[in-house]
Amino acid sequence: MRLNQPKQVTWWISLILAVLAILGKWVLTNVVFISEYSFVILLVGFLLVWLGSFVKGL
């Protein structure tokens, strides 16, 4: 199994999603969508970076 380096834009999007999820869990509790779905947002960010590592060109 060969891993690829994800594109920079993929990495930045996943980082933004992860930070948004963490902030939604502890800081942005009044923003209902972010605080309610913070785990899903974090999961999507990690899946995006995972796909970027395994799929060439993503």
C-alpha positions as CSV (number, residue, x, y, z in Angstrom):
1,M,0.0,0.0,0.0
2,R,1.5,3.3,-1.1
3,L,0.4,6.6,0.5
4,N,0.3,9.8,-1.4
5,Q,0.7,13.3,-0.1
6,P,-2.7,15.0,-0.2
7,K,-3.0,18.3,-2.1
8,Q,-2.6,21.4,-0.1
9,V,-6.2,22.5,-0.7
10,T,-7.4,19.1,0.6
11,W,-5.3,19.5,3.7
12,W,-6.5,23.0,4.4
13,I,-10.1,22.1,4.0
14,S,-9.8,19.2,6.4
15,L,-7.9,21.4,8.9
16,I,-10.6,24.1,8.7
17,L,-13.3,21.4,9.3
18,A,-11.4,20.0,12.3
19,V,-10.9,23.4,13.9
20,L,-14.6,24.3,13.3
21,A,-15.7,21.0,14.9
22,I,-13.4,21.6,17.9
23,L,-14.6,25.2,18.3
24,G,-18.2,24.0,17.9
25,K,-17.8,21.5,20.7
26,W,-16.5,24.0,23.3
27,V,-16.7,27.6,22.1
28,L,-19.5,28.0,19.5
29,T,-22.2,26.3,21.6
30,N,-24.8,28.8,20.6
31,V,-24.4,27.9,16.9
32,V,-26.8,25.0,16.8
33,F,-25.7,23.3,13.6
34,I,-22.0,23.3,14.4
35,S,-22.3,22.3,18.0
36,E,-24.9,19.6,17.2
37,Y,-22.9,18.0,14.4
38,S,-19.4,18.7,15.6
39,F,-18.5,15.0,15.6
40,V,-19.7,14.5,12.0
41,I,-17.8,17.6,10.9
42,L,-14.7,16.3,12.5
43,L,-15.2,12.9,10.9
44,V,-15.7,14.4,7.5
45,G,-12.4,16.3,7.9
46,F,-10.5,13.2,8.8
47,L,-12.1,11.2,6.0
48,L,-11.1,13.9,3.6
49,V,-7.4,13.8,4.7
50,W,-7.6,10.0,4.6
51,L,-8.9,10.0,1.1
52,G,-6.3,12.5,0.1
53,S,-3.6,10.1,1.3
54,F,-5.0,7.1,-0.5
55,V,-6.4,8.5,-3.7
56,K,-3.9,9.9,-6.1
57,G,-4.7,13.5,-7.2
58,L,-7.1,14.4,-4.4
